[in-house]
């Protein structure tokens, strides 16, 4: 049985990323909304921490077989590589990144499954020390286009893995108003929330929140934001508007691939990529997303007539 909160949070990240990418493909003037993110500092947080924390949560699902996780992660890497070849750029390597770090995290998750708290602390300490050593020696490693290195990705994943039991067993009716401010559900979770808030405040006093520097304060702040997103989602998951994001979460991979496979490729081939005025591009973005959403809603993937091998592929994705 799918967890509604996980689907909603994933859908929120997918919709945000999909909307931004599609608008980026059309618009020739990104400063109209790009400046807002830069000036507000919100560029330090995007959808990737949401994805990584959610990867950690999913790794904690009791129904997930390790072999199935490996197959799914490998499939993500294959799809990501094919997508980059299709568009002739590594800018669309998000799917590959998720698969890569899932495979990397899996052995650690199963090795320390009975010591979640210790594993979480160890990952944060090692990541912080490794980042400090690399910076002191002026070594900068950005293996992917989004700049998410091992040092900041594993902490996000292990935060999600540590909280997976609380999120998976969530019953929105049991969440108190006091717990809503923190990371809810149990005394352990509330203490974790207080610790995370305290560490975030202290770390920002000593290290600037910087994505480029890959600072500890960035990881802690983004982890806190994602935790709060999960808290709010679990509290309000029965609201009707949440069905919108749940829909995107249920079809996350299809919605991510759509802008790159279709929209980006068409615009690149026709040489109209980023040629439109902002409001025209906004209208076209909403039109494309609406049409594709209707297509997904009216024709679910499992009822489409496809070759046998494609059906096997879809079963793996499910």
Secondary structure, DSSP 8 states (H G I E B T S, - for coil): ---HHHHHHHHHHHHHHHHHHHHHHHBS-THHHHHHHHHHTGGG--HHHHHHHHHHHHHT-TT--HHHHHHHHHHHHHHHHHHHHHHTSSTT-HHHHHHHHHHHHHHHHHHTTT-HHHHHHHHHHHHHHHHHHHHHTT-----STT---HHHHHHHHHHHHHHHHHHHT--GGG--HHHHHSS-SSHHHHHHHHHHHHHHHHHHHHS---TTTT-HHHHHHHHHHHHHHHHHHHHHTTSTTHHHHHHHHHTHHHHHHHIIIIIIHHHHHTT-TT-B-HHHHHHHHHHHHHHHHHHHHHS-GGGS---HHHHHHHHHH-
